[in-house]
Structure formats: C-alpha cells, structure tokens
Amino acid sequence: MIDYFDLEASLSQEERLLVDSARSFVEGEIDDMGDHWIEGTFPTEVIPKMGEMGFYAPNLEGYGLPGVSETSYGLLMRELEACDSGLRSMASVQGALVMYPIHAFGSDEQKEEWLPALGEGEAVGCFGLTEPEHGSNPSAMETHAEKEGDEYVLNGSKTWITNSPISDVAVVWARDRSEEDDPVRGFLVETDRDGVTTNKIDEKLSLRASITGEIALQNVEIPEENRLPGVSGMKGPLSCLTQARYGIAWGAVGAAQDCFETARQYATDREQFGKPIGGFQLQQRKLAEMATQITLAQLLAHRLAELKESGEMRPQHVSMAKRNNVRMARDQSRIAREMLGGNGITADYSPMRHMTNMETVYTYEGTHDIHTLILGEDLTGMQAYQ
Ligand SMILES: Cc1cc2nc3c(=O)[nH]c(=O)nc-3n(C[C@H](O)[C@H](O)[C@H](O)COP(=O)(O)OP(=O)(O)OC[C@H]3O[C@@H](n4cnc5c(N)ncnc54)[C@H](O)[C@@H]3O)c2cc1C
C-alpha cells in the first residue's frame, strides 16, 4: 500500500506486526466483500474471529485487552477499512462506542460482565444515540428513563444504529428524569428484554455491508445497576464519539489507499490507443493528486496518534482529521472509479463500493458540516450551530 513518505519506517515491531496480521486476516478470511455489499449483508462469521485476533478495543487495558499504542489501533482501523467501511464500523462500534464507555464509565460488575465477552466477539454491542428527530443535535434527545423503585423504565426510539439487529447489548443514551435537570446518562440494555425491538433498516445505498437498525424502547425495565455510574451529561456520548472518530480518521485513509492501488494497477494493465492508460498525462495527474492527498491524510493521522498517545489530543484535532480524511477518501474514491472506466461501476472492483461507503462515513459520527462548525467555534470562539 502506498507510503510515499516512508512513514512506516518508524513503526515499532508491535505496530508492524499488527499491520501484517490485520492485512493477512483480511486477505485470508474476507474475499467476498463485493458480494456482501450487493446482498446488503455483513459476514457475521468473522465477528468472533475478529475477537480472537484482538481487533476490538485493543488500545484499552485490563479485562484481557492488550493496551496497544494508539498508532497500532489507528493502523488496524486503516487495514480494516481498506477492505470495507462495514468491517471497520464493526470494530469501531464494538470497541470505541460500546467497550470504551463500559471501560471508562462502567461499574466493576459491568466491566466483568461485558468487556471479556465483547472483546472476544462472543457478544455484540451497539451504541444508541441518534433518534429519528435528533441527529446532529443529540442533546435534544427525547428518550428518557424514569426511576421506579430499584429499576429504571426506558421509553423512546433510536435510529440508524449500527449492529442493533444483531446486538446482545445496547448502550442507550437517555435523559434520566430521576435527577435534577434530566441529565443524559448511559444505560446498558440487553436486547432480549421485554419492550425492546431492533428492526433492520433495509435498502441502504451506502455502507451496505454493515447491519443498521432501530432500537425501539417501550416501557423497558432494567435494574438500576445497568446505568453507567461514571458519567453524566453529553460528555458521556461525546467522549465515545471522539474515540470512534479517531479510528475513522485512520480508516478513511485505508479506503483511499485501496482505491489508489486499484487504480494504479488498472492504469498499468489497461491499454487504449496502443499503450497502458497510465502512460497518458491525464491519468498520471490523477494518480499524482491521489497520492499527494493520501500522503497528507496519512501525516495528519500519524500526528493525531502522537497527540493521543501523549494525552494532548483535543476533540477539535479529531474533528479536523475526520473531516479532512473522509472528504479526501470521498473525493479520491470517485477519481479512482473514474480511472477504471466502465469496469469501475461494477462490484468486481472496490472503488465504487468505497465511494458509496464514504457517503455514510461523511455523515455519521458528526457530519462534515458539524465538524466544520466545531472547528469554526474553536478558531473564533463563536459558535454557529444555531
Ligand atoms: C449507516 C449509518 C450508521 C450509523 N450508525 C450510528 C450508530 O451506530 N449510532 C448512532 O447513534 N448513530 C448512528 N448513525 C447516525 C448518524 O450519526 C447521523 O445520521 C448523523 O449524526 C446525522 O444526523 P441526521 O441523519 O439526523 O442528519 P441531520 O442532523 O438531520 O442533518 C441533515 C443535514 O443538515 C446539516 N446540519 C444539521 N445541523 C446543522 C447546523 N447547525 N448547521 C449547518 N448544517 C447543519 C447536516 O450536516 C446534514 O447535511 C448512523 C448513520 C448511518 C447513515
């Protein structure tokens, strides 16, 4: 894969090993992502295998988790998304959006119950924040929890929830009406409880190789021990999103790298007017621009990892990297598709699959617009959301 500035020369042995094992896992276990994309399915048989490989939250420590470097974690997300954004989304949601909040804000009992099972891929989790009427502004959420004795009763609905139809547990963010000012709290909701339904959203034209659904909660009773005790307010869900967005900033680079390699190979093989199309200046310009944009995004991702490792990373740094790298992958996947001519619109080649996936990645985890506003506020001190 393209590494024009030789950034990988400075990887540690652990980091290099992780890249190699993720790459050979993808090559050995997943050869039919195009078929899954067409069918709108996810290869669920790889969920426990990804657990065995240690792909879920390996940057966390304890409960069997190895605590690898942030660069290792980023490289892993990059390798998974080079295959498909659906595969990276599986690892991102399970690791950054489900295991992270349990690890950071959960009780000892919650950690013991869920972290080993989720880490091994024996259980699947999902993250319920978005609601039908509240996407970019989740703080306006209507889902709420009322305290009744030593139980909570949850009501509300979440939508666009990755993996909800195949999840064992959902981290549901809801207003806790038993406290003053109804703060947002996280609740662990087992999906087999009475009153929980998780309908699948069909006919997506993007991120097709990923299962997406709703979570409807109708008088769902859960014990009060299922509330995450360690966080209150929007910083709960937002801190999870910072973790997941970090992985996306890396993952998008993987999708773009795969597009680049596919386009470069095609330009070498495909002949028109008696020579490979890669010999024409117009095609070389496209490859030169693609390589440059990928390299800039790689530099951003590597520096972001250093900031995260040293504890200096701010959510706004993540916003800039997610915003830039996803836009880059969205633009460059289209150029790669274009270079493949008619063949580029088939599922035999990855660029158009990546290109359509990028529409979701551009929108979820904070839309491109919302990250623009986060940066605008950071740069001016004035917020322009409303
Ligand atoms: C495939 C997929 C998987 C997802 N997985 C999950 C998941 O696992 N868990 C979860 O909780 N959510 C998930 N989401 C939801 C996702 O995070 C939301 O779609 C996203 O936050 C945008 O919300 P919305 O779709 O309601 O769009 P809206 O918020 O309605 O936005 C519509 C448009 O308005 C723009 N806009 C909104 N506010 C402003 C403003 N103040 N200024 C300027 N422009 C603005 C937006 O940028 C966008 O272009 C997923 C989404 C998809 C598509």
The ligand as an ORCA input file, in Angstrom:
! r2SCAN-3c Opt
* xyz 0 1
  C     -25.183      3.788      8.050
  C     -25.254      4.653      9.280
  C     -24.852      4.130     10.517
  C     -24.987      4.898     11.675
  N     -24.639      4.338     12.904
  C     -24.975      5.004     14.052
  C     -24.802      4.377     15.331
  O     -24.287      3.246     15.445
  N     -25.241      5.037     16.433
  C     -25.816      6.288     16.372
  O     -26.198      6.820     17.424
  N     -25.966      6.919     15.169
  C     -25.572      6.312     14.018
  N     -25.746      6.927     12.792
  C     -26.423      8.222     12.746
  C     -25.554      9.390     12.310
  O     -24.641      9.705     13.334
  C     -26.466     10.549     11.918
  O     -27.045     10.205     10.669
  C     -25.739     11.867     11.830
  O     -25.378     12.326     13.108
  C     -26.571     12.960     11.146
  O     -27.836     13.038     11.700
  P     -29.126     13.041     10.727
  O     -29.004     11.905      9.804
  O     -30.321     13.116     11.601
  O     -28.986     14.373      9.872
  P     -29.424     15.840     10.316
  O     -28.844     16.166     11.657
  O     -30.892     15.995     10.149
  O     -28.649     16.705      9.227
  C     -29.158     16.909      7.886
  C     -28.217     17.897      7.188
  O     -28.254     19.158      7.891
  C     -26.935     19.554      8.239
  N     -26.999     20.286      9.522
  C     -27.505     19.850     10.705
  N     -27.355     20.788     11.659
  C     -26.722     21.839     11.057
  C     -26.263     23.121     11.519
  N     -26.402     23.515     12.806
  N     -25.662     23.926     10.635
  C     -25.490     23.563      9.346
  N     -25.894     22.383      8.849
  C     -26.497     21.521      9.696
  C     -26.153     18.267      8.345
  O     -24.760     18.492      8.168
  C     -26.759     17.439      7.217
  O     -26.150     17.767      5.991
  C     -25.520      6.208     11.603
  C     -25.870      6.745     10.355
  C     -25.744      5.979      9.212
  C     -26.161      6.584      7.892
*
